[in-house]
Amino acid sequence: MSNHQTFTDPGARTWLEIDFLPGVELLPLAQPVPDGSIHRARLAAGTVIPVHTHPADEFVLVLSGTVETGGRRCEAGTFWTTPAGTRQGPHVAVSDAELFTVRLGAMGPFGDGG
């Protein structure tokens, strides 16, 4: 980390499409730890992120829209935590949604059913 504040203005970075997760776009913001990520994620309505696990703790804030996960409907303002190795999902975008996520390590594999 630098010894001064840094800023990212809206539109200063490019949203990345995730090939293996159609309907999901990520905007990387920072890397808090090796292989970790602080990012925004946009999910198009109807997008399903399948059941999965991460080998690191993850923290998610719903910025806009509605997502169903963990047997619960999560509206804007809902915050959830998922400990490392915990089976999670599926995450279903009920509407267009945007999430703010902090993951404290590697993403790990998807598509193995968690």
N, C-alpha and C positions, 0 to 999 in steps of 0.2 A: 504494500500500500504506500502511496506517496505521502509526503509530509504536508500536503495542502489539499484543500477541497477541490473536487472536480464536479462538473455539472454536465448533464446530458439534456439538451433541449428537445422538445417534441419535434419529430421529423429529422433529427440529426443522425439517426441510425436506421438500418433497414430491417424490416420484419422478415424472418426466415420461414419458408414453408418446410414442414416436416414430412418427408416422403412417406414414412411408414405410419404416419398418423394423419390421414386426409382430414381437412377441415381445421387443422391446428396450425397457427403461426406463432413463432416465438420472437421476442425482442430481447436479446441478451443485454443486461445492464452492467453486471459486475461478476467477478469470480471471488467469493469470500474466502474460499479454501481451495486447495488443489482439487480439480475435477468438480467442484461445486458450482452453483449457479444462482444468481439473482436475476430474474427475468419476468417480463410480462408475457402472457399467453392469451391469444385470441382464439376462441372456439366458435365456429359457425353453428347456428341452430341445427340440431340433429346429430352433431358430431358425438362419437362414442370413443373414449379412450379406454381400452380394454383393461381388465383386471391385471394388476402388475404389482411388483414390489420395487423398492429402491434400497440399496445398501447403505443409505444415509438418511438422517432425519430430514423431514420436509415440512415446510410451513406455507400455507396458502391463504390468501385473502381474495374474496370475490369482489372485484372492482365494479363490475356491472353485469347485468343479466342474471340468469338463473341456471344453476347446475345441480343435478342430482348425483349424490355420491354417498357411500356409506349408509345407504338406507334413509337418506335425508335430503330434503330439498333445501338448497343453499342460495339465498338471495344476496344481492349486493350488500356488503358489510359483513357477511359471514366469514369467520376465520376458522381454519382447522389445522391441526397438527397430525403428522403421521410419523411415528418412530421408525427408525431403520429396520428393514426386514419385514415390516407389516404389510400384509396383503391389503390392497386398496382398489377401489373402483368396482365396477366400471364408473367412469365420470361421464355423465350424459349432459350435453348442453341442451337444455329445454328451450332456450332462446339464444341469440347471439350473446356471448359472454366474454368477459375479460378477467383474467386472474393475475395476481401478483404472487410470485413463488420464490421462496428461498430454499434451496436444497444444499445441505452441508456435506456434499460428497458426490460421487459418481451417480449418473442416472441409472445405470444397470440395464439389463436386457428387457425388451418388451416382447409380447407375442408368445410368451411361454405360459400364459395363464396365471402368472404370479406364483 
